[in-house]
């Protein structure tokens, strides 16, 4: 009664905090973990994420190229099939689907 509902970004922060507390988990799976957050909050989350996943397996599902760019391996999936696989640099050199979408998204920041 007379309470306040949390925003989408606040709910995401709570969910991520719970996931980050599970330091004994072998695999961390995050699906669009910062979609409802502002850029500053997202940057803080991923700074923390990098430290927590240093010697662990993490699967990160995202459409934001600023998010996936840090991954060791990026898989571009369409229609349930892997189209491309590699690091950000390798996929950019390939000039395929990933590179095209990255360029499209980057144009919005220029």
Biopython code that builds the backbone (N, CA, C, O; Angstrom):
import numpy as np
from Bio.PDB.StructureBuilder import StructureBuilder

atoms = [
    (1, "UNK", "N", (0.838, -1.174, 0.000)),
    (1, "UNK", "CA", (0.000, 0.000, 0.000)),
    (1, "UNK", "C", (0.887, 1.242, 0.000)),
    (1, "UNK", "O", (1.827, 1.348, 0.787)),
    (2, "UNK", "N", (0.577, 2.168, -0.884)),
    (2, "UNK", "CA", (1.324, 3.421, -1.040)),
    (2, "UNK", "C", (2.786, 3.195, -1.427)),
    (2, "UNK", "O", (3.620, 4.080, -1.241)),
    (3, "UNK", "N", (3.096, 2.024, -1.958)),
    (3, "UNK", "CA", (4.463, 1.726, -2.377)),
    (3, "UNK", "C", (4.759, 2.291, -3.756)),
    (3, "UNK", "O", (3.906, 2.918, -4.385)),
    (4, "UNK", "N", (5.942, 2.067, -4.196)),
    (4, "UNK", "CA", (6.384, 2.511, -5.513)),
    (4, "UNK", "C", (6.839, 1.302, -6.315)),
    (4, "UNK", "O", (7.457, 0.382, -5.779)),
    (5, "UNK", "N", (6.529, 1.318, -7.590)),
    (5, "UNK", "CA", (6.981, 0.242, -8.483)),
    (5, "UNK", "C", (8.379, 0.600, -8.981)),
    (5, "UNK", "O", (8.662, 1.757, -9.290)),
    (6, "UNK", "N", (9.232, -0.392, -9.054)),
    (6, "UNK", "CA", (10.572, -0.172, -9.580)),
    (6, "UNK", "C", (10.521, -0.025, -11.099)),
    (6, "UNK", "O", (9.623, -0.557, -11.751)),
    (7, "UNK", "N", (11.481, 0.694, -11.649)),
    (7, "UNK", "CA", (11.585, 0.815, -13.103)),
    (7, "UNK", "C", (12.184, -0.468, -13.667)),
    (7, "UNK", "O", (12.682, -1.307, -12.917)),
    (8, "UNK", "N", (12.136, -0.617, -14.983)),
    (8, "UNK", "CA", (12.745, -1.787, -15.623)),
    (8, "UNK", "C", (14.233, -1.883, -15.326)),
    (8, "UNK", "O", (14.751, -2.969, -15.065)),
    (9, "UNK", "N", (14.920, -0.749, -15.367)),
    (9, "UNK", "CA", (16.359, -0.738, -15.078)),
    (9, "UNK", "C", (16.661, -1.121, -13.640)),
    (9, "UNK", "O", (17.649, -1.806, -13.375)),
    (10, "UNK", "N", (15.814, -0.681, -12.702)),
    (10, "UNK", "CA", (16.016, -1.041, -11.299)),
    (10, "UNK", "C", (15.801, -2.534, -11.083)),
    (10, "UNK", "O", (16.543, -3.162, -10.328)),
    (11, "UNK", "N", (14.793, -3.110, -11.737)),
    (11, "UNK", "CA", (14.578, -4.559, -11.651)),
    (11, "UNK", "C", (15.780, -5.304, -12.222)),
    (11, "UNK", "O", (16.203, -6.324, -11.677)),
    (12, "UNK", "N", (16.332, -4.787, -13.330)),
    (12, "UNK", "CA", (17.503, -5.439, -13.925)),
    (12, "UNK", "C", (18.697, -5.390, -12.978)),
    (12, "UNK", "O", (19.443, -6.364, -12.875)),
    (13, "UNK", "N", (18.886, -4.276, -12.291)),
    (13, "UNK", "CA", (19.994, -4.164, -11.332)),
    (13, "UNK", "C", (19.844, -5.169, -10.201)),
    (13, "UNK", "O", (20.830, -5.760, -9.760)),
    (14, "UNK", "N", (18.621, -5.367, -9.730)),
    (14, "UNK", "CA", (18.382, -6.358, -8.674)),
    (14, "UNK", "C", (18.688, -7.765, -9.179)),
    (14, "UNK", "O", (19.350, -8.546, -8.495)),
    (15, "UNK", "N", (18.206, -8.082, -10.374)),
    (15, "UNK", "CA", (18.454, -9.417, -10.948)),
    (15, "UNK", "C", (19.947, -9.656, -11.165)),
    (15, "UNK", "O", (20.446, -10.747, -10.888)),
    (16, "UNK", "N", (20.658, -8.649, -11.656)),
    (16, "UNK", "CA", (22.100, -8.791, -11.884)),
    (16, "UNK", "C", (22.848, -8.934, -10.565)),
    (16, "UNK", "O", (23.790, -9.720, -10.468)),
    (17, "UNK", "N", (22.441, -8.187, -9.559)),
    (17, "UNK", "CA", (23.074, -8.303, -8.239)),
    (17, "UNK", "C", (22.948, -9.724, -7.711)),
    (17, "UNK", "O", (23.901, -10.278, -7.163)),
    (18, "UNK", "N", (21.782, -10.302, -7.876)),
    (18, "UNK", "CA", (21.569, -11.682, -7.432)),
    (18, "UNK", "C", (22.449, -12.644, -8.231)),
    (18, "UNK", "O", (23.043, -13.561, -7.665)),
    (19, "UNK", "N", (22.530, -12.433, -9.535)),
    (19, "UNK", "CA", (23.357, -13.314, -10.374)),
    (19, "UNK", "C", (24.833, -13.178, -10.021)),
    (19, "UNK", "O", (25.557, -14.173, -9.987)),
    (20, "UNK", "N", (25.284, -11.953, -9.757)),
    (20, "UNK", "CA", (26.695, -11.718, -9.447)),
    (20, "UNK", "C", (27.083, -12.282, -8.081)),
    (20, "UNK", "O", (28.257, -12.560, -7.836)),
    (21, "UNK", "N", (26.113, -12.451, -7.200)),
    (21, "UNK", "CA", (26.394, -13.014, -5.878)),
    (21, "UNK", "C", (26.712, -14.510, -5.952)),
    (21, "UNK", "O", (27.329, -15.059, -5.040)),
    (22, "UNK", "N", (26.299, -15.159, -7.015)),
    (22, "UNK", "CA", (26.508, -16.605, -7.158)),
    (22, "UNK", "C", (27.911, -16.864, -7.691)),
    (22, "UNK", "O", (28.079, -17.248, -8.849)),
    (23, "UNK", "N", (28.898, -16.657, -6.862)),
    (23, "UNK", "CA", (30.296, -16.774, -7.291)),
    (23, "UNK", "C", (30.719, -18.215, -7.560)),
    (23, "UNK", "O", (31.763, -18.443, -8.173)),
    (24, "UNK", "N", (29.931, -19.187, -7.116)),
    (24, "UNK", "CA", (30.292, -20.587, -7.337)),
    (24, "UNK", "C", (29.668, -21.177, -8.593)),
    (24, "UNK", "O", (29.892, -22.347, -8.905)),
    (25, "UNK", "N", (28.892, -20.385, -9.314)),
    (25, "UNK", "CA", (28.251, -20.889, -10.535)),
    (25, "UNK", "C", (29.303, -21.116, -11.624)),
    (25, "UNK", "O", (30.197, -20.292, -11.815)),
    (26, "UNK", "N", (29.187, -22.231, -12.329)),
    (26, "UNK", "CA", (30.141, -22.548, -13.401)),
    (26, "UNK", "C", (29.916, -21.683, -14.638)),
    (26, "UNK", "O", (30.864, -21.288, -15.317)),
    (27, "UNK", "N", (28.661, -21.400, -14.915)),
    (27, "UNK", "CA", (28.312, -20.631, -16.112)),
    (27, "UNK", "C", (27.331, -19.532, -15.725)),
    (27, "UNK", "O", (26.373, -19.764, -14.987)),
    (28, "UNK", "N", (27.584, -18.347, -16.231)),
    (28, "UNK", "CA", (26.685, -17.216, -16.018)),
    (28, "UNK", "C", (26.029, -16.890, -17.356)),
    (28, "UNK", "O", (26.725, -16.611, -18.333)),
    (29, "UNK", "N", (24.698, -16.922, -17.411)),
    (29, "UNK", "CA", (23.960, -16.638, -18.638)),
    (29, "UNK", "C", (23.145, -15.369, -18.413)),
    (29, "UNK", "O", (22.331, -15.296, -17.492)),
    (30, "UNK", "N", (23.372, -14.372, -19.265)),
    (30, "UNK", "CA", (22.647, -13.105, -19.171)),
    (30, "UNK", "C", (22.018, -12.796, -20.519)),
    (30, "UNK", "O", (22.695, -12.802, -21.547)),
    (31, "UNK", "N", (20.734, -12.529, -20.508)),
    (31, "UNK", "CA", (19.984, -12.224, -21.729)),
    (31, "UNK", "C", (19.552, -10.761, -21.681)),
    (31, "UNK", "O", (18.694, -10.389, -20.880)),
    (32, "UNK", "N", (20.142, -9.940, -22.531)),
    (32, "UNK", "CA", (19.860, -8.500, -22.588)),
    (32, "UNK", "C", (19.870, -7.892, -21.181)),
    (32, "UNK", "O", (18.885, -7.284, -20.763)),
    (33, "UNK", "N", (20.984, -8.055, -20.447)),
    (33, "UNK", "CA", (21.003, -7.688, -19.030)),
    (33, "UNK", "C", (20.894, -6.192, -18.732)),
    (33, "UNK", "O", (20.559, -5.819, -17.607)),
    (34, "UNK", "N", (21.166, -5.337, -19.699)),
    (34, "UNK", "CA", (21.141, -3.897, -19.427)),
    (34, "UNK", "C", (20.218, -3.142, -20.379)),
    (34, "UNK", "O", (20.358, -1.930, -20.544)),
    (35, "UNK", "N", (19.288, -3.837, -20.998)),
    (35, "UNK", "CA", (18.424, -3.222, -22.013)),
    (35, "UNK", "C", (17.623, -2.038, -21.493)),
    (35, "UNK", "O", (17.322, -1.122, -22.257)),
    (36, "UNK", "N", (17.272, -2.036, -20.210)),
    (36, "UNK", "CA", (16.456, -0.954, -19.660)),
    (36, "UNK", "C", (17.277, 0.055, -18.848)),
    (36, "UNK", "O", (16.715, 0.861, -18.107)),
    (37, "UNK", "N", (18.593, 0.009, -18.989)),
    (37, "UNK", "CA", (19.456, 0.906, -18.212)),
    (37, "UNK", "C", (20.004, 2.034, -19.067)),
    (37, "UNK", "O", (20.108, 1.928, -20.289)),
    (38, "UNK", "N", (20.350, 3.119, -18.384)),
    (38, "UNK", "CA", (20.995, 4.228, -19.089)),
    (38, "UNK", "C", (22.468, 3.879, -19.325)),
    (38, "UNK", "O", (22.976, 2.906, -18.767)),
    (39, "UNK", "N", (23.139, 4.665, -20.142)),
    (39, "UNK", "CA", (24.520, 4.361, -20.553)),
    (39, "UNK", "C", (25.490, 4.319, -19.370)),
    (39, "UNK", "O", (26.376, 3.465, -19.335)),
    (40, "UNK", "N", (25.338, 5.223, -18.404)),
    (40, "UNK", "CA", (26.241, 5.258, -17.252)),
    (40, "UNK", "C", (26.083, 3.999, -16.395)),
    (40, "UNK", "O", (27.075, 3.412, -15.966)),
    (41, "UNK", "N", (24.843, 3.589, -16.149)),
    (41, "UNK", "CA", (24.597, 2.379, -15.359)),
    (41, "UNK", "C", (25.121, 1.153, -16.092)),
    (41, "UNK", "O", (25.706, 0.260, -15.478)),
    (42, "UNK", "N", (24.912, 1.109, -17.411)),
    (42, "UNK", "CA", (25.396, -0.015, -18.211)),
    (42, "UNK", "C", (26.919, -0.124, -18.139)),
    (42, "UNK", "O", (27.454, -1.225, -18.008)),
    (43, "UNK", "N", (27.610, 0.992, -18.223)),
    (43, "UNK", "CA", (29.079, 0.987, -18.160)),
    (43, "UNK", "C", (29.558, 0.440, -16.820)),
    (43, "UNK", "O", (30.508, -0.342, -16.777)),
    (44, "UNK", "N", (28.917, 0.838, -15.734)),
    (44, "UNK", "CA", (29.301, 0.336, -14.407)),
    (44, "UNK", "C", (29.057, -1.160, -14.289)),
    (44, "UNK", "O", (29.889, -1.897, -13.758)),
    (45, "UNK", "N", (27.914, -1.597, -14.787)),
    (45, "UNK", "CA", (27.577, -3.025, -14.722)),
    (45, "UNK", "C", (28.630, -3.846, -15.460)),
    (45, "UNK", "O", (29.098, -4.860, -14.942)),
    (46, "UNK", "N", (29.008, -3.418, -16.668)),
    (46, "UNK", "CA", (29.941, -4.228, -17.451)),
    (46, "UNK", "C", (31.375, -4.136, -16.951)),
    (46, "UNK", "O", (32.171, -5.044, -17.194)),
    (47, "UNK", "N", (31.715, -3.067, -16.263)),
    (47, "UNK", "CA", (33.020, -3.005, -15.605)),
    (47, "UNK", "C", (33.073, -4.074, -14.518)),
    (47, "UNK", "O", (34.071, -4.783, -14.386)),
    (48, "UNK", "N", (32.007, -4.188, -13.746)),
    (48, "UNK", "CA", (31.891, -5.206, -12.702)),
    (48, "UNK", "C", (31.814, -6.607, -13.328)),
    (48, "UNK", "O", (32.435, -7.546, -12.829)),
    (49, "UNK", "N", (31.064, -6.740, -14.403)),
    (49, "UNK", "CA", (30.896, -8.006, -15.110)),
    (49, "UNK", "C", (32.245, -8.558, -15.577)),
    (49, "UNK", "O", (32.509, -9.752, -15.430)),
    (50, "UNK", "N", (33.098, -7.697, -16.137)),
    (50, "UNK", "CA", (34.422, -8.146, -16.613)),
    (50, "UNK", "C", (35.242, -8.737, -15.486)),
    (50, "UNK", "O", (35.900, -9.761, -15.668)),
    (51, "UNK", "N", (35.211, -8.106, -14.323)),
    (51, "UNK", "CA", (35.973, -8.600, -13.172)),
    (51, "UNK", "C", (35.425, -9.936, -12.685)),
    (51, "UNK", "O", (36.194, -10.847, -12.378)),
    (52, "UNK", "N", (34.118, -10.058, -12.612)),
    (52, "UNK", "CA", (33.493, -11.268, -12.089)),
    (52, "UNK", "C", (33.625, -12.474, -13.004)),
    (52, "UNK", "O", (33.597, -13.611, -12.535)),
    (53, "UNK", "N", (33.765, -12.246, -14.277)),
    (53, "UNK", "CA", (33.789, -13.368, -15.226)),
    (53, "UNK", "C", (35.185, -13.665, -15.757)),
    (53, "UNK", "O", (35.333, -14.383, -16.746)),
    (54, "UNK", "N", (36.199, -13.124, -15.114)),
    (54, "UNK", "CA", (37.562, -13.280, -15.618)),
    (54, "UNK", "C", (37.972, -14.741, -15.840)),
    (54, "UNK", "O", (38.565, -15.057, -16.872)),
    (55, "UNK", "N", (37.675, -15.615, -14.914)),
    (55, "UNK", "CA", (38.045, -17.029, -15.064)),
    (55, "UNK", "C", (36.811, -17.926, -15.074)),
    (55, "UNK", "O", (36.847, -19.056, -14.587)),
    (56, "UNK", "N", (35.733, -17.413, -15.631)),
    (56, "UNK", "CA", (34.477, -18.148, -15.678)),
    (56, "UNK", "C", (33.905, -18.090, -17.086)),
    (56, "UNK", "O", (34.315, -17.276, -17.913)),
    (57, "UNK", "N", (32.964, -18.959, -17.331)),
    (57, "UNK", "CA", (32.263, -18.946, -18.607)),
    (57, "UNK", "C", (31.032, -18.063, -18.456)),
    (57, "UNK", "O", (30.251, -18.224, -17.518)),
    (58, "UNK", "N", (30.872, -17.144, -19.371)),
    (58, "UNK", "CA", (29.686, -16.286, -19.372)),
    (58, "UNK", "C", (29.108, -16.281, -20.783)),
    (58, "UNK", "O", (29.827, -16.129, -21.770)),
    (59, "UNK", "N", (27.812, -16.447, -20.847)),
    (59, "UNK", "CA", (27.100, -16.371, -22.121)),
    (59, "UNK", "C", (26.246, -15.114, -22.044)),
    (59, "UNK", "O", (25.382, -14.983, -21.178)),
    (60, "UNK", "N", (26.501, -14.209, -22.951)),
    (60, "UNK", "CA", (25.826, -12.919, -22.954)),
    (60, "UNK", "C", (25.044, -12.780, -24.249)),
    (60, "UNK", "O", (25.619, -12.805, -25.337)),
    (61, "UNK", "N", (23.745, -12.634, -24.129)),
    (61, "UNK", "CA", (22.879, -12.489, -25.291)),
    (61, "UNK", "C", (22.508, -11.014, -25.390)),
    (61, "UNK", "O", (21.936, -10.447, -24.459)),
    (62, "UNK", "N", (22.835, -10.397, -26.522)),
    (62, "UNK", "CA", (22.555, -8.969, -26.647)),
    (62, "UNK", "C", (22.511, -8.551, -28.103)),
    (62, "UNK", "O", (23.131, -9.166, -28.970)),
    (63, "UNK", "N", (21.759, -7.486, -28.347)),
    (63, "UNK", "CA", (21.724, -6.872, -29.665)),
    (63, "UNK", "C", (22.551, -5.594, -29.676)),
    (63, "UNK", "O", (22.668, -4.943, -30.714)),
    (64, "UNK", "N", (23.121, -5.231, -28.545)),
    (64, "UNK", "CA", (23.931, -4.025, -28.437)),
    (64, "UNK", "C", (25.389, -4.368, -28.708)),
    (64, "UNK", "O", (25.997, -5.165, -27.994)),
    (65, "UNK", "N", (25.928, -3.766, -29.732)),
    (65, "UNK", "CA", (27.302, -4.084, -30.113)),
    (65, "UNK", "C", (28.309, -3.541, -29.111)),
    (65, "UNK", "O", (29.404, -4.089, -28.985)),
    (66, "UNK", "N", (27.962, -2.478, -28.398)),
    (66, "UNK", "CA", (28.859, -1.979, -27.347)),
    (66, "UNK", "C", (29.008, -3.024, -26.251)),
    (66, "UNK", "O", (30.032, -3.071, -25.569)),
    (67, "UNK", "N", (28.001, -3.855, -26.081)),
    (67, "UNK", "CA", (28.016, -4.903, -25.065)),
    (67, "UNK", "C", (28.809, -6.119, -25.532)),
    (67, "UNK", "O", (29.671, -6.603, -24.799)),
    (68, "UNK", "N", (28.541, -6.614, -26.717)),
    (68, "UNK", "CA", (29.185, -7.856, -27.173)),
    (68, "UNK", "C", (30.626, -7.649, -27.625)),
    (68, "UNK", "O", (31.389, -8.610, -27.718)),
    (69, "UNK", "N", (30.994, -6.433, -27.899)),
    (69, "UNK", "CA", (32.340, -6.140, -28.403)),
    (69, "UNK", "C", (33.446, -6.670, -27.492)),
    (69, "UNK", "O", (34.527, -7.019, -27.967)),
    (70, "UNK", "N", (33.182, -6.730, -26.186)),
    (70, "UNK", "CA", (34.198, -7.164, -25.225)),
    (70, "UNK", "C", (34.358, -8.680, -25.156)),
    (70, "UNK", "O", (35.282, -9.169, -24.506)),
    (71, "UNK", "N", (33.484, -9.424, -25.807)),
    (71, "UNK", "CA", (33.501, -10.884, -25.704)),
    (71, "UNK", "C", (34.705, -11.493, -26.417)),
    (71, "UNK", "O", (35.176, -10.964, -27.424)),
    (72, "UNK", "N", (35.193, -12.603, -25.884)),
    (72, "UNK", "CA", (36.281, -13.338, -26.541)),
    (72, "UNK", "C", (35.795, -13.953, -27.847)),
    (72, "UNK", "O", (36.504, -13.948, -28.853)),
    (73, "UNK", "N", (34.579, -14.481, -27.816)),
    (73, "UNK", "CA", (33.970, -15.105, -28.995)),
    (73, "UNK", "C", (32.569, -14.533, -29.175)),
    (73, "UNK", "O", (31.776, -14.507, -28.234)),
    (74, "UNK", "N", (32.274, -14.083, -30.369)),
    (74, "UNK", "CA", (30.946, -13.576, -30.706)),
    (74, "UNK", "C", (30.344, -14.530, -31.721)),
    (74, "UNK", "O", (30.979, -14.878, -32.716)),
    (75, "UNK", "N", (29.118, -14.946, -31.461)),
    (75, "UNK", "CA", (28.401, -15.782, -32.414)),
    (75, "UNK", "C", (27.224, -14.977, -32.945)),
    (75, "UNK", "O", (26.402, -14.483, -32.173)),
    (76, "UNK", "N", (27.148, -14.848, -34.247)),
    (76, "UNK", "CA", (26.027, -14.166, -34.887)),
    (76, "UNK", "C", (25.054, -15.262, -35.299)),
    (76, "UNK", "O", (25.373, -16.129, -36.111)),
    (77, "UNK", "N", (23.854, -15.200, -34.716)),
    (77, "UNK", "CA", (22.861, -16.246, -34.936)),
    (77, "UNK", "C", (21.641, -15.646, -35.628)),
    (77, "UNK", "O", (21.129, -14.599, -35.233)),
    (78, "UNK", "N", (21.197, -16.332, -36.659)),
    (78, "UNK", "CA", (19.985, -15.906, -37.358)),
    (78, "UNK", "C", (19.202, -17.152, -37.741)),
    (78, "UNK", "O", (19.754, -18.092, -38.313)),
    (79, "UNK", "N", (17.929, -17.152, -37.426)),
    (79, "UNK", "CA", (17.087, -18.303, -37.757)),
    (79, "UNK", "C", (17.570, -19.597, -37.125)),
    (79, "UNK", "O", (17.395, -20.675, -37.693)),
    (80, "UNK", "N", (18.184, -19.490, -35.940)),
    (80, "UNK", "CA", (18.657, -20.675, -35.234)),
    (80, "UNK", "C", (19.970, -21.238, -35.753)),
    (80, "UNK", "O", (20.406, -22.300, -35.307)),
    (81, "UNK", "N", (20.608, -20.539, -36.693)),
    (81, "UNK", "CA", (21.878, -21.013, -37.262)),
    (81, "UNK", "C", (22.986, -20.008, -37.000)),
    (81, "UNK", "O", (22.743, -18.802, -36.985)),
    (82, "UNK", "N", (24.192, -20.497, -36.794)),
    (82, "UNK", "CA", (25.340, -19.626, -36.601)),
    (82, "UNK", "C", (25.817, -19.140, -37.967)),
    (82, "UNK", "O", (26.241, -19.935, -38.806)),
    (83, "UNK", "N", (25.742, -17.822, -38.181)),
    (83, "UNK", "CA", (26.195, -17.233, -39.446)),
    (83, "UNK", "C", (27.686, -16.924, -39.418)),
    (83, "UNK", "O", (28.404, -17.170, -40.387)),
    (84, "UNK", "N", (28.137, -16.383, -38.295)),
    (84, "UNK", "CA", (29.533, -15.969, -38.157)),
    (84, "UNK", "C", (29.978, -16.203, -36.721)),
    (84, "UNK", "O", (29.168, -16.240, -35.795)),
    (85, "UNK", "N", (31.298, -16.362, -36.559)),
    (85, "UNK", "CA", (31.860, -16.595, -35.233)),
    (85, "UNK", "C", (33.272, -16.051, -35.196)),
    (85, "UNK", "O", (34.052, -16.270, -36.123)),
    (86, "UNK", "N", (33.608, -15.337, -34.121)),
    (86, "UNK", "CA", (34.961, -14.822, -33.959)),
    (86, "UNK", "C", (34.993, -13.657, -32.995)),
    (86, "UNK", "O", (33.983, -13.318, -32.379)),
    (87, "UNK", "N", (36.155, -13.050, -32.868)),
    (87, "UNK", "CA", (36.293, -11.859, -32.033)),
    (87, "UNK", "C", (35.708, -10.663, -32.784)),
    (87, "UNK", "O", (35.414, -10.755, -33.976)),
    (88, "UNK", "N", (35.545, -9.563, -32.094)),
    (88, "UNK", "CA", (35.039, -8.351, -32.744)),
    (88, "UNK", "C", (35.941, -7.976, -33.919)),
    (88, "UNK", "O", (35.457, -7.693, -35.015)),
    (89, "UNK", "N", (37.240, -7.975, -33.686)),
    (89, "UNK", "CA", (38.197, -7.589, -34.727)),
    (89, "UNK", "C", (38.109, -8.510, -35.941)),
    (89, "UNK", "O", (38.102, -8.050, -37.082)),
    (90, "UNK", "N", (38.043, -9.816, -35.682)),
    (90, "UNK", "CA", (37.973, -10.787, -36.784)),
    (90, "UNK", "C", (36.685, -10.620, -37.580)),
    (90, "UNK", "O", (36.699, -10.686, -38.809)),
    (91, "UNK", "N", (35.571, -10.405, -36.881)),
    (91, "UNK", "CA", (34.293, -10.240, -37.572)),
    (91, "UNK", "C", (34.239, -8.933, -38.360)),
    (91, "UNK", "O", (33.615, -8.874, -39.420)),
    (92, "UNK", "N", (34.879, -7.899, -37.855)),
    (92, "UNK", "CA", (34.925, -6.636, -38.596)),
    (92, "UNK", "C", (35.758, -6.810, -39.862)),
    (92, "UNK", "O", (35.398, -6.294, -40.920)),
    (93, "UNK", "N", (36.868, -7.535, -39.755)),
    (93, "UNK", "CA", (37.717, -7.793, -40.933)),
    (93, "UNK", "C", (36.976, -8.634, -41.962)),
    (93, "UNK", "O", (37.155, -8.449, -43.165)),
    (94, "UNK", "N", (36.157, -9.544, -41.497)),
    (94, "UNK", "CA", (35.389, -10.407, -42.392)),
    (94, "UNK", "C", (34.436, -9.589, -43.263)),
    (94, "UNK", "O", (34.184, -9.935, -44.418)),
    (95, "UNK", "N", (33.912, -8.506, -42.702)),
    (95, "UNK", "CA", (33.041, -7.630, -43.478)),
    (95, "UNK", "C", (31.673, -8.222, -43.778)),
    (95, "UNK", "O", (31.031, -7.842, -44.757)),
    (96, "UNK", "N", (31.228, -9.143, -42.947)),
    (96, "UNK", "CA", (29.949, -9.809, -43.178)),
    (96, "UNK", "C", (28.788, -9.164, -42.447)),
    (96, "UNK", "O", (28.713, -7.943, -42.311)),
    (97, "UNK", "N", (27.896, -10.002, -41.987)),
    (97, "UNK", "CA", (26.659, -9.579, -41.329)),
    (97, "UNK", "C", (26.946, -8.751, -40.067)),
    (97, "UNK", "O", (26.365, -7.682, -39.879)),
    (98, "UNK", "N", (27.835, -9.244, -39.213)),
    (98, "UNK", "CA", (28.190, -8.544, -37.977)),
    (98, "UNK", "C", (28.743, -7.154, -38.285)),
    (98, "UNK", "O", (28.307, -6.164, -37.698)),
    (99, "UNK", "N", (29.686, -7.085, -39.189)),
    (99, "UNK", "CA", (30.307, -5.799, -39.531)),
    (99, "UNK", "C", (29.274, -4.810, -40.065)),
    (99, "UNK", "O", (29.316, -3.624, -39.739)),
    (100, "UNK", "N", (28.358, -5.295, -40.876)),
    (100, "UNK", "CA", (27.316, -4.432, -41.412)),
    (100, "UNK", "C", (26.397, -3.894, -40.329)),
    (100, "UNK", "O", (26.066, -2.708, -40.325)),
    (101, "UNK", "N", (25.985, -4.758, -39.411)),
    (101, "UNK", "CA", (25.123, -4.323, -38.321)),
    (101, "UNK", "C", (25.865, -3.408, -37.349)),
    (101, "UNK", "O", (25.287, -2.457, -36.821)),
    (102, "UNK", "N", (27.142, -3.697, -37.115)),
    (102, "UNK", "CA", (27.938, -2.834, -36.237)),
    (102, "UNK", "C", (28.027, -1.422, -36.825)),
    (102, "UNK", "O", (27.840, -0.432, -36.118)),
    (103, "UNK", "N", (28.313, -1.348, -38.116)),
    (103, "UNK", "CA", (28.411, -0.045, -38.785)),
    (103, "UNK", "C", (27.070, 0.693, -38.734)),
    (103, "UNK", "O", (27.035, 1.906, -38.525)),
    (104, "UNK", "N", (25.994, -0.023, -38.921)),
    (104, "UNK", "CA", (24.663, 0.582, -38.867)),
    (104, "UNK", "C", (24.389, 1.166, -37.486)),
    (104, "UNK", "O", (23.898, 2.289, -37.365)),
    (105, "UNK", "N", (24.709, 0.399, -36.447)),
    (105, "UNK", "CA", (24.487, 0.880, -35.087)),
    (105, "UNK", "C", (25.425, 2.031, -34.744)),
    (105, "UNK", "O", (25.022, 2.973, -34.063)),
    (106, "UNK", "N", (26.661, 1.965, -35.202)),
    (106, "UNK", "CA", (27.651, 3.012, -34.916)),
    (106, "UNK", "C", (27.267, 4.336, -35.577)),
    (106, "UNK", "O", (27.559, 5.403, -35.038)),
    (107, "UNK", "N", (26.617, 4.275, -36.735)),
    (107, "UNK", "CA", (26.184, 5.507, -37.412)),
    (107, "UNK", "C", (25.283, 6.363, -36.536)),
    (107, "UNK", "O", (25.290, 7.590, -36.633)),
    (108, "UNK", "N", (24.508, 5.708, -35.681)),
    (108, "UNK", "CA", (23.612, 6.428, -34.794)),
    (108, "UNK", "C", (24.327, 7.243, -33.739)),
    (108, "UNK", "O", (23.726, 8.115, -33.112)),
    (109, "UNK", "N", (25.622, 6.965, -33.534)),
    (109, "UNK", "CA", (26.411, 7.696, -32.544)),
    (109, "UNK", "C", (27.270, 8.778, -33.145)),
    (109, "UNK", "O", (28.005, 9.456, -32.426)),
    (110, "UNK", "N", (27.193, 8.954, -34.446)),
    (110, "UNK", "CA", (28.020, 9.976, -35.117)),
    (110, "UNK", "C", (27.232, 11.236, -35.337)),
    (110, "UNK", "O", (27.758, 12.205, -35.886)),
]
sb = StructureBuilder()
sb.init_structure("model")
sb.init_model(0)
sb.init_chain("A")
sb.init_seg("    ")
for serial, (resi, resn, name, xyz) in enumerate(atoms, 1):
    if name == "N":
        sb.init_residue(resn, " ", resi, " ")
    sb.init_atom(name, np.array(xyz, "f"), 0.0, 1.0, " ", f" {name:<3s}", serial, name[0])
structure = sb.get_structure()
